[in-house]
Amino acid sequence: MTSLLVRWAISAVAVFSAAYFVPGIHVTGISAAFMAAAATGFINATLGNLIKFFTWPARFLTLGLFSLVINALMLWLAAAIVPGFRVDGFIAAFLGSLVLSVITTVGGWMTDSSSKKSD
């Protein structure tokens, strides 16, 4: 349970970072960032996986790069349903999804390595 909360916090930090670094992404506060992180995770786990399943030929032909487009669309969808979180166009969603991916991946590595040290 603690791991889930830590990953959620890392995702919220990633949303704040995307809003800071990517023009066109706006977050009004910490609660909006946490809601956006939860919505993005939920959408990617449900609808995102379904879309990735049905678009596997495109992902195969592009060597997986089409997944970046799908992630951008999922971020854009999350912005449409979360109050206080706004994405102004596809380019902002694409760049924002890249920032989110990098930060959550690095954060996941850091939390995984710190949990292994305590064992």
C-alpha positions as CSV (number, residue, x, y, z in Angstrom):
1,M,0.0,0.0,0.0
2,T,2.8,2.4,0.8
3,S,4.4,1.7,-2.6
4,L,1.2,2.6,-4.3
5,L,1.0,5.9,-2.4
6,V,4.6,6.7,-3.2
7,R,4.1,6.0,-6.9
8,W,1.0,8.2,-6.8
9,A,3.0,11.0,-5.2
10,I,5.8,10.6,-7.8
11,S,3.1,10.8,-10.6
12,A,1.7,14.0,-9.0
13,V,5.3,15.5,-9.0
14,A,5.6,14.5,-12.6
15,V,2.3,16.3,-13.4
16,F,3.7,19.4,-11.7
17,S,6.9,19.1,-13.6
18,A,5.1,18.7,-16.9
19,A,3.1,21.9,-16.1
20,Y,6.4,23.7,-15.3
21,F,8.4,22.5,-18.3
22,V,5.8,22.2,-21.0
23,P,4.0,25.2,-22.3
24,G,0.4,24.4,-22.7
25,I,0.0,22.2,-19.6
26,H,-1.6,23.9,-16.6
27,V,-2.3,22.6,-13.1
28,T,-4.1,24.8,-10.5
29,G,-2.9,23.2,-7.3
30,I,-1.7,20.1,-5.5
31,S,-5.2,18.5,-5.4
32,A,-5.5,18.9,-9.1
33,A,-2.1,17.3,-9.6
34,F,-3.0,14.3,-7.5
35,M,-6.4,13.9,-9.3
36,A,-4.7,14.2,-12.6
37,A,-2.1,11.6,-11.6
38,A,-4.9,9.2,-10.5
39,A,-7.0,9.8,-13.6
40,T,-4.0,9.3,-15.9
41,G,-3.1,6.1,-14.2
42,F,-6.7,4.8,-14.3
43,I,-7.2,5.8,-17.9
44,N,-3.9,4.2,-19.0
45,A,-4.6,1.0,-17.0
46,T,-8.1,0.6,-18.6
47,L,-8.7,2.4,-21.8
48,G,-5.0,2.8,-22.7
49,N,-4.4,-0.9,-22.5
50,L,-7.5,-1.6,-24.6
51,I,-6.4,0.8,-27.3
52,K,-2.8,-0.5,-27.2
53,F,-4.2,-4.0,-27.7
54,F,-6.2,-3.1,-30.7
55,T,-3.4,-0.9,-32.3
56,W,-0.7,-3.5,-31.9
57,P,0.0,-3.6,-35.7
58,A,0.7,0.2,-35.7
59,R,2.9,-0.2,-32.7
60,F,4.7,-3.1,-34.3
61,L,5.3,-1.2,-37.5
62,T,6.6,1.9,-35.7
63,L,8.7,-0.1,-33.4
64,G,6.6,1.0,-30.4
65,L,6.7,4.7,-31.2
66,F,2.9,4.8,-31.7
67,S,2.6,4.1,-28.0
68,L,3.8,7.7,-27.4
69,V,0.9,8.9,-29.4
70,I,-1.5,6.8,-27.4
71,N,0.0,8.0,-24.1
72,A,-0.5,11.6,-25.3
73,L,-4.1,11.0,-26.1
74,M,-4.7,9.4,-22.7
75,L,-3.1,12.5,-21.0
76,W,-5.3,14.7,-23.1
77,L,-8.4,12.7,-22.1
78,A,-7.4,13.0,-18.4
79,A,-7.2,16.8,-18.8
80,A,-10.7,16.8,-20.2
81,I,-12.2,15.2,-17.1
82,V,-10.1,16.6,-14.2
83,P,-11.0,20.1,-13.1
84,G,-7.9,22.2,-12.6
85,F,-5.8,20.3,-15.1
86,R,-5.6,21.6,-18.7
87,V,-3.7,20.5,-21.8
88,D,-3.8,22.9,-24.7
89,G,-3.4,20.7,-27.7
90,F,-1.8,17.5,-28.9
91,I,1.8,18.8,-29.0
92,A,1.6,19.8,-25.3
93,A,0.0,16.4,-24.5
94,F,2.8,14.6,-26.4
95,L,5.6,16.5,-24.7
96,G,3.8,16.3,-21.3
97,S,3.5,12.5,-21.7
98,L,7.2,12.3,-22.4
99,V,8.0,14.3,-19.2
100,L,5.6,12.2,-17.2
101,S,7.1,8.9,-18.5
102,V,10.7,10.0,-17.7
103,I,10.0,11.3,-14.2
104,T,7.8,8.3,-13.2
105,T,10.3,5.9,-14.6
106,V,13.2,7.5,-12.7
107,G,11.1,7.8,-9.6
108,G,10.2,4.2,-9.8
109,W,13.8,3.2,-10.1
110,M,14.7,5.3,-7.1
111,T,12.0,3.8,-4.9
112,D,12.8,0.3,-6.1
113,S,16.5,0.7,-5.3
114,S,15.8,2.2,-1.9
115,S,13.4,-0.6,-0.9
116,K,16.0,-3.2,-1.9
117,K,18.6,-1.5,0.4
118,S,16.4,-1.9,3.4
119,D,15.9,-5.7,2.9
